[in-house]
Structures are given as structure tokens and as C-alpha cells.
Amino acid sequence: MQEHKNYLGIDWGSTKVGLALAHHETNIALGYDIFQNNQMLLPSLGSVIETEEIGTVIIGVPKHLNRDQDDFGGRLLGKELTKRFGVMVVYQDEMFTTKMAQANLIERGGKDISQTDDQEAARIILETWLEKQ
């Protein structure tokens, strides 16, 4: 972990990318935003990395896929983030995070679950990683 830097959790999807943030002082994961996965994704993530002083990015990847299937998604994004922005990237198993996110949102009485589940999934990915540290 990079000292005195914050953490960004990412739930990568081919259409939407959920984000969560944890400050190094508190280590509490909070939902941050949802970005469209388009040509503005990398510049938008770069802006978040700079503004929020991110040192480590945690990207959810499915463990059940073989490496070749996975490389087009989360791992490719991770390589680009390291190359462009110099952040450390780690990968966290994202198995069932969307289902857990949807259950959490329903329990809280959330509306438009499908519009916010990516952000909640990113929070779960980040929280799970932080608990291991």
C-alpha cells in the first residue's frame, strides 16, 4: 500500500464502471460515482486519481474466468491506469458483488437499483480488499 494515499475501488463493466473511495485515515469504503465505459473513461479516472490523491486502485475481476477472457476488461484497465497515472493496481475477486450490491440497496429501500448497483459493487470490492489489509 502506498503511504498517505487514498484508495479507489472499481467495478468494471462493459457499459458502466462503478467507483468507490476510501481515505487512508479512515479506511471506510464509500460509493463515489458511476462512469460510462466510453472514450472519456480513462481521462475521467485520471481526474479522480489526481483530485482524490489515489495511490492504490482496487479493480474487481471475476476469478472464474480464465486469464485470456479477463484481460479485455479489468486487467487491461489496470495496466492502463498504472502506465498513465503511476498508481499501484491490485485485483480483488468480484464474485457475487453485483448480487450483494442489489440486496444491500433493496434493504436500504433504494430506488432505481440497476442505476446504482455498480457503485455499490465497487464499494463492496474496496471494502473486502481493505478488510484483508
N, C-alpha and C positions, 0 to 999 in steps of 0.2 A: 504494500500500500504506500502511496505517496504521502509524505508527511504534510499536514496542514493544507490539504486539498480536499475538495468535496467529491462526491460520488454521483454518477449518473447511471440509472438503470434504463435499459432499453428492451422493449418488447417489439421485435422486428416483425413486420408483416409486409406482404407484397403490395398492399394498398395503404395501410396506416401503420405508423410507428408510435407506440406509446412511450412516454418518458416519465421517470420518477427521479427525485433528487433527495440526497441525504447530505447534510452538512457534517463535516468531520467532528465537530464539537458534540453533536447530539447522537449521530448515527441512527436517526429516525427517518425512515423512508416515507416520503410524501409524494403523491401524484403530482406531476408537473405540467404536462401538456400532451397533445397528440398532434403529430405532423403527418401530412400526406407524404407517401413514398413516391416522390417525383424528382425532377431535376433540382429542386430547391432543398432537398433533404440535407445534403452534406453542408451547404452554406448555413442552413438553419441550425444544424447540430453544432457547427463551428462557433456560431454566435452564442449558443447556450454554454458551450465549453469555456469560452472566454469570459462571458458575463458572470457565470456562476462559479468560476475558478475550479473547474473539474480537473482532477488528477487521474481518476480511475473511472473507466466506463465498464459497466457490467451488462453484457448482452445475453439475453435468453436464447438458448439454442436447444432444439429437440435432440435428446440423447438417442432416441430410437432410430434416427436416420443415419445412413452411412455418411462418411465424410464428403463424398462427391455430391450427394444431394444437398448437404448442408452448406457447402461453400458458396452457393449462389446467393445466400441470404445473410444471416447474421455474421458468419465468419468473414465474408468478403467486406461487409460494412466495417467490422472491427479492424481489418487490415488497413482500410482507407483512413479510418479515424486516427490510427497510430501514425501512419505516413504523413497525413496532412496536418495534424494538430499535436502530435507528440504525446498523446495520452497513453497510459497503460490500459490495455483492454483485457478483461477476463471474461470467461464464458460460464454461464450458470444454466443448469438444466431447467427448462421451462415446462416440463411435462405437467399438464393439467392446470397451468396457471390461468388460462382463459376461463375454464370452468370455475375455478376458485374465485376469480375476479367477479364473474357474473353472480355467483352465490353471495359474495360479500355485498355487492351493490344492491341486490334484491333484499337482503337482510336489512340494509340501511334505508330501504324504501326508495331507492333511486329510480329515476325515470330515464328513458332512452338508454337502456343498459348497453346496447350494441354500439352506442356512440362514445361511451366512456370506459368500456371494458379493457381496451388496450392500455390506457393509462393506469388502471388498477392492476393489470397483469404486470406492468413494468414495476409498480410498487412492490408487488409480491416477489418478483425476481430479485430486486435490490434488497429487500428485507431478508430474504432467505440467504443471500450471499453475506450480508452484514452479520447475521447471526452465527455464521461459521468463522468469522474473523476473531 
